[in-house]
Amino acid sequence: MIVLPDEILLKRIDSELKRGKILRTELILHTGSCFKRLILLNKDFSEDNLFFIFSTTNVGWFKNYSQFTGVKGNFIIIPKGMTKDNPNEDIVIDCRRVHSLKKEKLLENHKNNKLHFLGEIPTGIMGAIDNIISISKLISPKIKKHII
């Protein structure tokens, strides 16, 4: 196996970082280590912190409580087939909390083959995400300035 220098890998990662990009990577959460789909939110990717929200294909709860979805709620359901990432399943985007991670974590995951660049969220849906984040009382203005 060829081992590339970190600088080359970081350039590869940086070339893929884009607002609305969907990544699948391993994260350590309070429940343990697991793979998660992330949607990148940054306006500026020259910063070391990457801001993101989670998406999931586990849509049962969200469909049962659909009054909480849409721009007035905290969740958006993307019907199957709208992005390359979900040709066969609906996706829920959870806009309640914005999370962050360092680029170094992506570099580490890339080296361990635990980082996958998937599709992108359509522009209209990114606008809906921005609307939810802009009116959210759960997300601090300090974080919002990096996103909207």
HELIX and SHEET records of a PDB file:
HELIX    1   1 ASP A    6  GLU A   16  1                                  11    
HELIX    2   2 GLY A   60  ASN A   64  1                                   5    
HELIX    3   3 SER A   66  PHE A   68  5                                   3    
HELIX    4   4 LYS A  103  LYS A  111  1                                   9    
HELIX    5   5 THR A  123  ILE A  135  1                                  13    
HELIX    6   6 PRO A  141  ILE A  147  1                                   7    
SHEET    1   A 6 PHE A  75  ILE A  78  0                                        
SHEET    2   A 6 ILE A  91  LYS A 102 -1                                        
SHEET    3   A 6 ASN A  49  THR A  56 -1                                        
SHEET    4   A 6 GLY A  32  LEU A  40 -1                                        
SHEET    5   A 6 LYS A  21  LEU A  29 -1                                        
SHEET    6   A 6 LEU A 115  GLU A 120 -1                                        
END                                                                             
